[in-house]
Amino acid sequence: MSSQKANKDWLLQLYQTSRTVFRLADIALIIGELDPISLTKKIHYQVEKGNLGNPRKGLYTKPNFDFAALACSLYTPSYLSLEFVLQKEGIIFQYSNTVTALSYLSRSVEIVGREIKYRKLKAAILLNSTGIISSANGLNIATKERAFLDLLYLNGDTYFDSLNTINKDIVLELAPIYSSKKLLQNVKKLLGV
């Protein structure tokens, strides 16, 4: 088999996955490449040809990649939450193009003209996956109830435009993750429980 055909075969294999954002290790696992030097050469060749993007060192993307998945891949562990989720769910009406995520650090990063804002969360809370949906495409996103609690935990008093779709029972089930009496009082006051 020619090296050009082998090069296209691994790229096709990559394109057939649901993921749109990859780290070097992700690509190695997907295509079964054991030699890191060979893999790096293959990837850089495809980046030069425009078949893969390289928006940040160590991250590679398909064209038309999912920006939210990129936010989850940049710092791990992390998950999308706060205003990003609450805006999508109609709980906060003010529009923002910023992607908000929780991770082990606080940082704002601009990639391809969009901002990702990471907020630091205690490890015990961050690593508890209750109320976080993880998908095969590398996306980790909080449910609206978890995002609601995350925002209250980090900001204290917060204004929400509409809490009609929040499931009070789920919120009360998730609240103990935060080990905060003040948070629980705030939740009960806001939800009328």
C-alpha positions as CSV (number, residue, x, y, z in Angstrom):
1,M,0.0,0.0,0.0
2,S,1.4,3.4,-0.9
3,S,2.2,5.8,2.0
4,Q,-0.2,8.4,0.4
5,K,-3.1,5.9,0.6
6,A,-2.2,4.9,4.1
7,N,-2.1,8.6,5.0
8,K,-5.6,9.1,3.6
9,D,-6.9,5.9,5.3
10,W,-6.1,7.1,8.8
11,L,-7.6,10.5,8.0
12,L,-10.8,8.9,6.7
13,Q,-10.9,6.8,9.9
14,L,-10.6,10.1,11.9
15,Y,-13.3,11.8,9.9
16,Q,-15.7,8.9,10.4
17,T,-15.8,9.4,14.2
18,S,-18.3,11.7,15.8
19,R,-15.6,13.7,17.5
20,T,-14.5,17.0,15.9
21,V,-11.7,17.9,18.3
22,F,-8.7,15.7,19.2
23,R,-5.6,15.6,21.2
24,L,-2.6,13.6,20.0
25,A,-3.5,10.7,22.3
26,D,-7.1,10.7,21.0
27,I,-5.8,10.3,17.4
28,A,-3.4,7.6,18.3
29,L,-6.2,5.6,20.0
30,I,-8.6,6.0,17.1
31,I,-6.1,5.1,14.3
32,G,-4.0,2.6,16.3
33,E,-0.7,4.4,15.7
34,L,1.9,3.5,18.3
35,D,4.8,5.6,17.0
36,P,4.4,9.2,18.3
37,I,7.0,10.6,15.8
38,S,5.3,9.0,12.8
39,L,1.9,10.2,14.1
40,T,3.1,13.7,14.6
41,K,4.5,13.8,11.1
42,K,1.2,12.5,9.6
43,I,-0.9,15.1,11.6
44,H,1.3,18.0,10.6
45,Y,1.2,17.0,7.0
46,Q,-2.6,17.0,7.1
47,V,-2.6,20.4,9.0
48,E,-0.4,21.8,6.2
49,K,-2.8,20.4,3.5
50,G,-5.7,22.1,5.3
51,N,-7.5,18.7,6.2
52,L,-7.0,19.2,9.9
53,G,-7.0,22.4,11.9
54,N,-4.6,23.2,14.7
55,P,-6.2,26.1,16.7
56,R,-4.0,25.7,19.7
57,K,-0.8,23.7,20.4
58,G,-1.7,20.0,21.0
59,L,-5.3,20.3,19.7
60,Y,-6.4,19.2,16.2
61,T,-9.8,19.7,14.6
62,K,-11.9,18.7,11.7
63,P,-13.1,21.5,9.5
64,N,-16.4,22.9,11.0
65,F,-15.5,21.6,14.4
66,D,-17.7,21.9,17.5
67,F,-16.4,24.9,19.4
68,A,-18.0,23.7,22.7
69,A,-16.1,20.4,22.3
70,L,-12.9,22.4,21.9
71,A,-13.7,24.1,25.2
72,C,-14.0,20.7,26.9
73,S,-10.7,19.5,25.4
74,L,-8.5,22.5,26.1
75,Y,-8.3,21.9,29.9
76,T,-9.3,18.6,31.4
77,P,-11.2,17.8,33.5
78,S,-13.8,20.5,32.5
79,Y,-17.4,20.8,31.6
80,L,-19.7,23.4,30.1
81,S,-21.9,25.1,32.5
82,L,-23.0,28.5,34.0
83,E,-24.3,31.1,31.6
84,F,-23.6,29.0,28.5
85,V,-26.0,26.3,29.6
86,L,-28.5,28.5,31.3
87,Q,-28.8,30.8,28.2
88,K,-29.3,27.7,25.9
89,E,-32.0,26.5,28.3
90,G,-33.9,29.8,28.4
91,I,-33.2,30.5,32.1
92,I,-31.0,33.5,31.4
93,F,-32.1,35.7,28.4
94,Q,-29.1,37.9,28.0
95,Y,-27.1,36.6,24.9
96,S,-23.4,36.1,25.1
97,N,-21.1,34.5,22.5
98,T,-18.7,33.4,25.3
99,V,-18.5,29.8,26.2
100,T,-18.4,29.2,30.0
101,A,-16.9,26.2,31.5
102,L,-15.8,24.9,34.9
103,S,-12.3,23.4,35.4
104,Y,-9.4,23.2,37.9
105,L,-8.4,26.8,37.0
106,S,-9.7,30.2,36.2
107,R,-8.8,31.6,32.9
108,S,-10.1,33.4,29.8
109,V,-8.9,32.1,26.4
110,E,-9.6,33.4,22.9
111,I,-9.4,30.9,20.1
112,V,-10.5,31.5,16.5
113,G,-12.1,34.8,17.6
114,R,-14.3,33.3,20.3
115,E,-13.8,33.5,24.1
116,I,-13.9,30.6,26.5
117,K,-14.2,31.6,30.1
118,Y,-13.1,28.9,32.7
119,R,-14.0,29.2,36.3
120,K,-12.3,27.2,39.0
121,L,-14.3,24.7,41.0
122,K,-13.2,22.6,44.0
123,A,-12.0,19.2,42.9
124,A,-14.6,17.4,45.0
125,I,-17.4,19.2,43.0
126,L,-15.6,19.2,39.6
127,L,-15.0,15.5,39.6
128,N,-18.5,14.6,40.7
129,S,-20.2,13.7,37.4
130,T,-23.8,13.8,38.7
131,G,-25.8,16.1,36.5
132,I,-23.2,16.2,33.7
133,I,-23.8,14.7,30.4
134,S,-20.8,13.3,28.6
135,S,-21.0,12.3,24.9
136,A,-18.8,10.4,22.5
137,N,-17.8,13.5,20.7
138,G,-15.9,14.8,23.7
139,L,-18.6,17.2,25.0
140,N,-19.2,17.4,28.7
141,I,-22.2,19.6,29.6
142,A,-24.1,20.3,32.8
143,T,-27.8,19.8,32.9
144,K,-29.7,23.0,33.5
145,E,-30.2,22.0,37.2
146,R,-26.5,21.5,37.7
147,A,-25.6,24.7,35.8
148,F,-28.1,26.6,38.0
149,L,-26.4,25.2,41.2
150,D,-22.9,25.9,39.8
151,L,-23.8,29.5,39.1
152,L,-25.4,30.0,42.6
153,Y,-22.5,28.3,44.3
154,L,-19.9,30.5,42.5
155,N,-21.8,33.8,42.4
156,G,-24.1,33.7,45.4
157,D,-27.1,35.9,44.8
158,T,-27.9,35.7,41.1
159,Y,-30.8,36.9,39.0
160,F,-32.5,34.4,36.7
161,D,-35.0,35.4,34.0
162,S,-37.1,32.2,34.1
163,L,-36.9,29.3,36.5
164,N,-40.1,27.6,35.2
165,T,-38.3,24.7,33.5
166,I,-36.0,23.9,36.4
167,N,-36.9,20.6,38.1
168,K,-36.9,21.4,41.8
169,D,-36.6,17.7,42.8
170,I,-33.4,17.3,40.7
171,V,-32.0,20.5,42.1
172,L,-32.5,19.3,45.7
173,E,-30.9,15.9,44.8
174,L,-27.8,17.7,43.3
175,A,-27.4,20.3,46.1
176,P,-25.6,18.0,48.6
177,I,-22.6,17.8,46.1
178,Y,-21.7,21.4,47.1
179,S,-21.7,20.8,50.9
180,S,-23.0,24.4,51.4
181,K,-25.8,25.3,53.8
182,K,-25.9,28.8,52.3
183,L,-26.4,27.4,48.8
184,L,-29.2,25.3,50.0
185,Q,-30.9,28.2,51.7
186,N,-30.5,30.3,48.5
187,V,-32.0,27.5,46.4
188,K,-35.0,27.0,48.7
189,K,-35.6,30.8,48.6
190,L,-35.4,31.1,44.8
191,L,-37.4,28.0,44.1
192,G,-40.0,28.5,46.8
193,V,-39.4,25.1,48.4
